[in-house]
Amino acid sequence: MTSKTDEALGYEQARDELIEVVRRLEAGGTTLEESLALWERGEELAKVCRRWLEGARARLDAALADEEETEEGE
């Protein structure tokens, strides 16, 4: 479950932090506990990004539907 702080993150902020998490995981050198914490954080950030992208898709779909309705009405 994401925290209130995560919900306040913008897409770019969440994406950039996710990139850093992945970089740290790929670099290795962390303990199992640290790796698990990073993995969990990455999952939370991916959910934030997914919500932003789904919202953007919904807005785009709504705008396109409005445009089609306007064109049909003319």
C-alpha positions in Angstrom: 0.0 0.0 0.0 1.3 3.4 -0.9 1.7 6.2 1.7 0.3 9.7 1.6 3.7 10.9 0.7 3.8 8.6 -2.4 0.4 9.9 -3.5 1.8 13.4 -3.5 4.7 12.4 -5.8 4.6 13.6 -9.3 5.2 11.2 -12.1 8.6 12.5 -12.9 9.7 12.3 -9.2 8.4 8.8 -8.8 10.1 7.7 -12.1 13.4 9.3 -11.1 13.4 7.6 -7.7 12.4 4.3 -9.3 15.4 4.6 -11.7 17.7 5.2 -8.7 16.2 2.1 -6.9 16.8 -0.1 -9.9 20.3 1.3 -10.3 21.1 0.4 -6.7 19.6 -3.0 -7.0 21.6 -3.8 -10.2 24.8 -2.5 -8.7 24.6 -5.0 -5.9 26.6 -4.8 -2.7 23.5 -4.5 -0.5 22.4 -6.8 2.2 19.4 -9.0 1.7 17.4 -6.8 4.0 18.4 -3.7 2.1 17.7 -5.3 -1.2 14.2 -6.3 -0.1 13.5 -2.8 1.2 14.6 -1.4 -2.2 12.5 -3.9 -4.0 9.4 -3.0 -2.0 10.1 0.7 -2.5 10.4 0.1 -6.3 7.1 -1.7 -6.3 5.4 1.3 -4.5 7.0 3.7 -7.0 5.9 1.6 -10.0 2.3 1.8 -8.7 2.5 5.6 -8.4 3.8 5.8 -12.0 1.1 3.4 -13.2 -1.6 5.5 -11.6 -0.3 8.6 -13.2 -0.1 7.0 -16.6 -3.6 5.5 -16.3 -4.9 8.9 -15.3 -3.2 10.5 -18.3 -4.7 7.8 -20.6 -8.2 8.5 -19.2 -7.8 12.2 -19.8 -6.6 11.6 -23.3 -9.4 9.2 -24.1 -12.0 11.7 -22.7 -10.5 14.5 -24.8 -10.6 12.3 -27.9 -14.2 11.3 -27.2 -15.2 15.0 -26.8 -13.5 15.8 -30.1 -15.4 13.0 -31.9 -18.7 14.2 -30.4 -18.0 17.7 -31.6 -17.1 16.6 -35.1 -20.3 14.4 -35.3 -22.4 17.4 -34.1 -21.1 19.6 -36.9 
